[in-house]
Structures are given as C-alpha cells and as structure tokens.
C-alpha cells in the first residue's frame, strides 16, 4: 500500500514539473517580448543611441533566457529524479 501511494505521488510530481516547465517558458517568452518592445521604442525615440541600447537588450535577453533555462532544467530534474 505504501508503494502505491509513492507511485501516485510520483505521477503528480511529474505533472507538476511539466506544468512548471511550461510556466517557465511562458514567463521567459513574455520577458523577452517586453525587452524587445522597450528596445524598439527606445531606439525610435533616440536613434543615435541604437548601438548601446541594442547591446543592453541582448545582455538582458540573455539573462532572462538563462533564468528560463535554469527553471526548465530544474523541472526536468524533478521528473527524472
């Protein structure tokens, strides 16, 4: 009986990890979209600073993507372990 309860809990853990990975991807996508939107608006306001704005955007997008990737790896590890 104890093994059945553990197996049922493992199924819910895998479901939760899958949902968590999906939420992480959605959050990263929204964050990168907001960064891109703000970048385009900033370049439209001040075209002379386009190079500096673009490099800041790439750095920020890389940080957001790294956080999203870290969350996905954590969720996959929760599924496997």
Secondary structure, 3 states (H helix, E strand, C coil): CHHHHHHHHHHHHHHHHHHHHHHHHHHHHHHHHHHHHHHHHHHHHCHHHHHHHHHHHHHHHHHHHHHHHHHHHHHHHHHHC
